[in-house]
Amino acid sequence: MLSLLFLAGYNVTFHVPFTTLYNTKPMKLLSFTTGLLATCLISTASFADRHPPKDDVFSKNYIKATMVKVTDWQLSNPKHKATDWTNGAFYAGVMAAYQTTKSNRILDSLMAMGERNKWLPGDRYDHADDIAICQTYIDLYRIKKDRRMIQATIDTVLKIRKVPGIEMKQHGITWWWCDALFMAPPVLVKLSKTLNDPSYLTQNDTLFKQTYDLLYNHEEDLYARDASYLVNASGEGKKESNGKKVFWSRGNGWVMGGLVRVLEELPKNHPQREFYLTQYKELSTRLAALQQADGLWRSSLLDPEAFPGGEGSGSGFNCYAMAWGINQGILDKATFTPVVKKAWTGLNTLLTPAGKVGWVQPIGADPRRNFNAESWEVYGAGAYLLAGSEVIKMKW
């Protein structure tokens, strides 16, 4: 066995049997070694792509390549039912990856997902989690113009108007937890724009404001996860170990992402647009102040010292939402660009060479401590992809 060593920034060794060289004619040997050198250079380039210098995370080539890698890894490691809320967030990111890279392979995977699902939402017609996947159906419909891709979504949303569901009966409002503001509102506003039907905007405004009135804390400019985390006038309620109220990173990250996806679709003259813009700006300002030194947010926003490393999914949604605001001229560039830059740098420290997004808090209704560098969930990949789709547009 003969080892051929090429130095091209990295040491890469190829082991070639002596019989291969011995039985190869001179010209073919030259061709063989030339091809081997090319392979070596490609391999070393690929290695460099996996471990870029710190500043390279902002290059367009790096962002596109990494978005593809994250998409590929997560598609190869499926988790949960395809119509689950977790995959609703993931496929929103995959759609963003397609729109960024124009990869036909990614588009094919999206279409295959829709066909497998028969373009149906989940079983619970009035539960926001079960229509999150419909955001991607609508986006794909806009490309393919096949009505069957969105008909079940339309039927489900119209049923919510006419038939009081179990969520309303049990909780008094339909979208009773803050994560719902990512899951469902973008579906309604996307339908409104796609079908040129303002009634979906009216429906969204009503349901969204019910959630806002219940869960938004005007003192902290943050959302409680649900009514069980509200503190009464006497100060009684759930608290963190430092005595602060419980506001978790991912929940508020979901809201940030949802607001962006609503504002993207709303007409500029929509009478309630200022309502959403005000929330978005308030949340952005508050969350920017809660960012930690590594660029990431801890799973408990007001008690970061009590929790482990930066949480990937909430940080990804925050990065996505703030980058979008800068790109749209809504957020002050000088103020928020350093926040986004730190966030994107921090997010890229969570990636494995294969494309897995680590440090993602597991499924749950509150901040959790039981996660680490190996913890992953599909919505962590979705948040990363959404963030990349906006960071790549920024003018540094």
ABEGO torsion letter per residue (X at the ends): XBBBBBBBGBBBBBBBBAAAAAABBAAAAAAAAAAAAAAAAAAAAAAAAABBBAAAAABAAAAAAAAAAAAAAAAABBBEBAABAAAAAAAAAAAAAAAAAGBAAAAAAAAAAAAAAGGBBBABAABAAAAAAAAAAAAAAAAAGBAAAAAAAAAAAAAAAABBBAAAAAAGBABABAAAAAAAAAAAAAAAAAAGBAAAAAAAAAAAAAAAAAABBAAAGBBBABAAABBBAAGBEBBBAAGBBBBBAAAAAAAAAAAAAAAAABBAABAAAAAAAAAAAAAAAAAAAABBAAGBBBABAABAAABBBBBAAAAAAAAAAAAAAAAAGABBAAAAAAAAAAAAAAAAAABBAAGBBBGBBBBEABBBABBBAABBBAAAAAAAAAAAAAAAABBX
